[in-house]
Amino acid sequence: MDDVSHHPALPLLQADCANCFALCCVSLPFAKSTDFALNKPAGTPCKNLGQDFRCGIHTRLRDSGFRGCTVFDCFGAGQQVSQVTFGGRDWRTHPGTARQMFDVFPVMRQLHELLRYAAEALTLPDAAPVHAELRRALADTEEWTRADARTLAALDVGALRQDLNPLLLKASELVRAKVPGRRKNHRGTDLMGARLAGQDLRGANLRGACLIAADLHRADLRTADLIGADLRDADLRGADLRDALFLTQPQLNASQGDPTTRIPPSLTHPTHWT
């Protein structure tokens, strides 16, 4: 599968923290839990954020109780808001823009996530029957990313998602139809802690499935649709996720794997897997 994060017609769909004003560390709230060591309200800088917009504990986030930070990905929304929407005016030196910037960031993040899914679907040859509609939807979504801050803050991203989702589902169905045999349908199913080790899940529909702490050790997940699946602490050691549909880096970052876990070439093995 091609690397969709560098699609030439789109903004960069992967985080470029050097060109972002640490928006994920400020605009989003934290709730004290196994993922975060403290409570932090939206719009308040994390206590670990330095004046240079760098995280003071970046190399030891997991050990410091901030595992949630290691699984977050803005899909490039941070630098889009910082450098394009607000033209490089950071919220510290231009405090009048802070609130609007923090409101726009979550909206842009959702837009970039939709762009990432649509761009991936366009790389799937078997989904060619819906490519024309996908290109139109992608162009419309990309245009929204260039809107002004006031327009973005008021945007109903949910409506855009509802328009795009049937196309993504159709693309998935076209690809998975090529898989021989009966394909499992676990869409939206609660599979928390499920014992699925070694199972043939090729072409399975796992959209929105809860796979928290599921045992997927050595499972075959090729061409399985994983859009929105919760893979927190799922055991992916030795699993085969090559060509898994709509698998994202945050999903991998939240799971447990090892060097034998096979993943799409556009993604990387999380450092904690080793």
C-alpha positions as CSV (number, residue, x, y, z in Angstrom):
1,M,0.0,0.0,0.0
2,D,1.3,3.4,-0.9
3,D,2.3,5.9,1.8
4,V,-0.7,8.2,1.8
5,S,0.9,10.8,4.2
6,H,2.9,12.3,1.3
7,H,0.1,12.6,-1.3
8,P,1.2,15.5,-3.5
9,A,-2.2,17.1,-3.7
10,L,-2.7,17.1,0.0
11,P,-1.3,18.8,3.1
12,L,1.2,16.6,4.9
13,L,-0.9,14.0,6.7
14,Q,1.7,13.2,9.4
15,A,2.7,15.3,12.4
16,D,5.6,17.8,11.9
17,C,6.0,18.9,15.5
18,A,8.8,21.3,14.6
19,N,6.3,23.4,12.8
20,C,3.5,23.2,15.3
21,F,3.0,25.3,18.5
22,A,2.4,22.2,20.6
23,L,-1.4,22.4,20.1
24,C,-2.0,18.9,21.3
25,C,-0.3,19.7,24.5
26,V,-2.5,22.7,25.1
27,S,-5.8,22.6,23.4
28,L,-6.8,19.0,24.4
29,P,-7.9,18.0,27.9
30,F,-6.3,15.2,29.9
31,A,-8.1,13.0,32.5
32,K,-6.0,11.4,35.2
33,S,-5.9,7.7,34.3
34,T,-3.6,4.9,33.2
35,D,-2.9,7.1,30.1
36,F,-2.2,10.4,31.9
37,A,-0.6,11.2,35.2
38,L,-2.7,14.3,35.9
39,N,-5.9,16.2,35.0
40,K,-5.5,19.0,32.5
41,P,-8.4,21.1,31.2
42,A,-8.7,22.1,27.6
43,G,-6.8,25.2,26.7
44,T,-4.3,24.9,29.5
45,P,-0.6,24.0,28.7
46,C,0.6,20.7,30.0
47,K,3.1,21.2,32.9
48,N,5.7,19.3,30.9
49,L,5.6,21.8,28.0
50,G,8.7,24.1,27.7
51,Q,8.9,27.6,26.4
52,D,10.3,26.3,23.1
53,F,7.1,24.3,22.6
54,R,9.0,21.0,23.3
55,C,8.0,18.3,25.7
56,G,10.3,18.1,28.6
57,I,9.8,14.4,29.1
58,H,9.4,13.3,25.5
59,T,11.9,10.5,25.7
60,R,10.3,9.0,28.9
61,L,6.6,9.7,28.4
62,R,5.5,6.1,29.1
63,D,7.7,5.8,32.2
64,S,6.3,9.1,33.5
65,G,2.7,8.1,33.2
66,F,1.8,9.8,29.9
67,R,1.2,6.8,27.7
68,G,-1.7,8.6,26.1
69,C,0.7,11.1,24.5
70,T,2.6,8.4,22.8
71,V,-0.5,7.1,21.0
72,F,-1.8,10.4,19.8
73,D,-1.4,11.5,16.2
74,C,-2.8,14.7,14.8
75,F,-2.3,13.5,11.2
76,G,-0.6,16.8,10.4
77,A,-3.3,19.0,11.7
78,G,-1.0,20.8,14.1
79,Q,1.3,22.3,11.6
80,Q,-1.6,23.1,9.3
81,V,-3.3,25.2,12.0
82,S,-0.1,26.7,13.2
83,Q,1.5,27.6,9.8
84,V,-1.5,27.9,7.4
85,T,-4.6,28.8,9.3
86,F,-2.8,31.2,11.6
87,G,0.1,32.1,9.4
88,G,2.8,31.2,11.9
89,R,1.4,33.4,14.7
90,D,1.9,31.4,17.9
91,W,-0.5,31.6,20.8
92,R,2.1,32.8,23.3
93,T,3.2,35.9,21.4
94,H,-0.3,36.5,20.0
95,P,-2.5,35.6,22.9
96,G,-5.6,37.0,21.2
97,T,-5.5,34.1,18.8
98,A,-5.1,31.4,21.5
99,R,-8.8,30.5,22.1
100,Q,-9.6,30.4,18.4
101,M,-6.5,28.3,17.6
102,F,-7.4,25.8,20.3
103,D,-10.9,25.5,19.0
104,V,-9.8,25.0,15.4
105,F,-7.2,22.3,16.2
106,P,-9.6,19.4,17.0
107,V,-11.7,20.3,13.9
108,M,-8.6,20.2,11.7
109,R,-7.4,17.0,13.2
110,Q,-10.7,15.3,12.2
111,L,-10.4,16.7,8.7
112,H,-6.9,15.4,8.3
113,E,-8.0,12.0,9.5
114,L,-10.7,11.9,6.9
115,L,-8.2,13.0,4.2
116,R,-5.9,10.1,5.3
117,Y,-8.7,7.5,4.9
118,A,-9.9,8.9,1.6
119,A,-6.3,9.0,0.2
120,E,-5.7,5.4,1.3
121,A,-8.9,4.3,-0.4
122,L,-7.7,5.9,-3.6
123,T,-4.6,3.7,-3.5
124,L,-6.7,0.5,-3.6
125,P,-7.0,-0.8,-7.2
126,D,-10.0,-3.0,-6.3
127,A,-11.9,0.1,-5.1
128,A,-11.7,1.7,-8.6
129,P,-15.5,1.8,-9.0
130,V,-15.7,4.5,-6.2
131,H,-12.5,6.3,-7.0
132,A,-14.3,9.2,-8.8
133,E,-16.6,9.8,-5.9
134,L,-13.7,9.5,-3.5
135,R,-11.6,12.1,-5.4
136,R,-14.5,14.6,-5.2
137,A,-15.0,14.0,-1.5
138,L,-11.3,14.3,-0.9
139,A,-11.1,17.6,-2.8
140,D,-14.0,19.0,-0.9
141,T,-12.5,18.0,2.4
142,E,-9.1,19.4,1.5
143,E,-10.7,22.7,0.6
144,W,-12.1,22.9,4.1
145,T,-8.6,22.6,5.5
146,R,-7.8,25.9,3.9
147,A,-10.8,27.8,5.3
148,D,-10.4,30.6,7.8
149,A,-10.4,30.0,11.5
150,R,-14.0,31.3,12.1
151,T,-15.3,29.0,9.4
152,L,-13.4,26.0,10.7
153,A,-14.5,26.5,14.3
154,A,-18.2,26.4,13.1
155,L,-17.7,23.4,10.7
156,D,-19.9,20.3,11.2
157,V,-17.3,17.7,10.6
158,G,-19.7,15.0,11.6
159,A,-21.8,15.7,8.5
160,L,-18.6,15.4,6.3
161,R,-17.8,12.1,8.0
162,Q,-21.3,10.8,7.3
163,D,-20.9,11.7,3.6
164,L,-17.5,10.0,3.3
165,N,-18.1,6.9,5.4
166,P,-20.4,5.1,2.8
167,L,-17.6,5.6,0.2
168,L,-15.0,4.2,2.5
169,L,-17.2,1.3,3.4
170,K,-17.9,0.5,-0.3
171,A,-14.1,0.7,-1.0
172,S,-13.6,-1.8,1.8
173,E,-16.2,-4.1,0.6
174,L,-14.8,-4.1,-2.9
175,V,-11.4,-5.1,-1.6
176,R,-12.5,-7.6,0.9
177,A,-14.8,-9.3,-1.7
178,K,-11.6,-10.7,-3.3
179,V,-10.8,-12.7,-0.2
180,P,-11.8,-16.3,-0.6
181,G,-14.1,-18.0,1.8
182,R,-16.5,-16.7,4.4
183,R,-15.3,-13.4,5.8
184,K,-16.0,-12.6,9.5
185,N,-18.2,-9.7,10.4
186,H,-17.4,-8.2,13.8
187,R,-18.3,-4.6,13.0
188,G,-18.8,-2.7,16.2
189,T,-18.5,-5.9,18.3
190,D,-17.2,-5.9,21.9
191,L,-14.2,-8.2,21.6
192,M,-12.4,-6.9,24.7
193,G,-10.0,-9.6,25.8
194,A,-11.2,-12.0,23.1
195,R,-9.0,-15.0,22.4
196,L,-8.3,-14.7,18.7
197,A,-4.8,-15.9,18.6
198,G,-3.8,-17.5,15.3
199,Q,-7.2,-16.9,13.7
200,D,-7.7,-16.3,10.0
201,L,-9.3,-12.8,10.0
202,R,-8.4,-12.0,6.4
203,G,-11.0,-9.7,4.9
204,A,-12.9,-9.4,8.3
205,N,-15.0,-6.4,9.0
206,L,-13.6,-5.0,12.3
207,R,-14.8,-1.5,11.8
208,G,-15.3,0.1,15.2
209,A,-14.7,-3.1,17.1
210,C,-13.5,-3.0,20.7
211,L,-10.3,-5.1,20.7
212,I,-8.9,-3.8,23.9
213,A,-6.5,-6.4,25.3
214,A,-7.6,-8.9,22.7
215,D,-5.2,-11.8,22.0
216,L,-4.4,-11.4,18.3
217,H,-1.1,-13.2,18.6
218,R,-0.2,-14.6,15.2
219,A,-3.6,-13.7,13.8
220,D,-3.9,-13.1,10.0
221,L,-5.4,-9.6,9.6
222,R,-4.5,-9.0,5.9
223,T,-7.2,-6.9,4.2
224,A,-9.2,-6.7,7.4
225,D,-11.0,-3.4,7.8
226,L,-9.8,-1.8,11.0
227,I,-11.2,1.7,10.7
228,G,-12.0,3.0,14.2
229,A,-11.1,-0.3,15.8
230,D,-9.8,0.1,19.4
231,L,-6.5,-1.8,19.6
232,R,-5.4,-0.6,23.0
233,D,-3.1,-3.3,24.6
234,A,-4.2,-5.8,21.9
235,D,-1.5,-8.5,21.5
236,L,-0.3,-8.2,17.9
237,R,2.9,-10.2,18.4
238,G,3.6,-12.2,15.2
239,A,0.3,-10.9,13.7
240,D,0.1,-10.2,10.0
241,L,-1.4,-6.8,9.2
242,R,0.0,-6.3,5.8
243,D,-2.6,-4.6,3.6
244,A,-4.9,-4.1,6.6
245,L,-7.4,-1.5,5.6
246,F,-7.4,1.9,7.3
247,L,-4.9,0.9,10.0
248,T,-3.3,4.0,11.5
249,Q,-0.1,4.6,13.4
250,P,-2.0,5.6,16.6
251,Q,-3.7,2.2,16.6
252,L,-0.4,0.5,16.4
253,N,1.1,2.7,19.1
254,A,-1.7,1.7,21.4
255,S,-1.2,-2.0,20.9
256,Q,1.5,-4.5,21.9
257,G,3.6,-6.1,19.3
258,D,7.1,-7.3,18.5
259,P,9.6,-7.3,15.6
260,T,7.8,-10.3,14.0
261,T,4.5,-8.3,13.7
262,R,4.1,-7.5,10.0
263,I,2.6,-4.1,9.2
264,P,2.0,-2.0,6.1
265,P,5.1,-0.3,4.7
266,S,3.7,3.2,5.3
267,L,3.6,2.6,9.1
268,T,6.4,2.0,11.6
269,H,7.0,-0.4,14.5
270,P,6.4,1.5,17.7
271,T,9.5,1.8,19.8
272,H,7.9,0.2,22.9
273,W,7.4,-3.0,20.9
274,T,11.1,-3.8,21.3
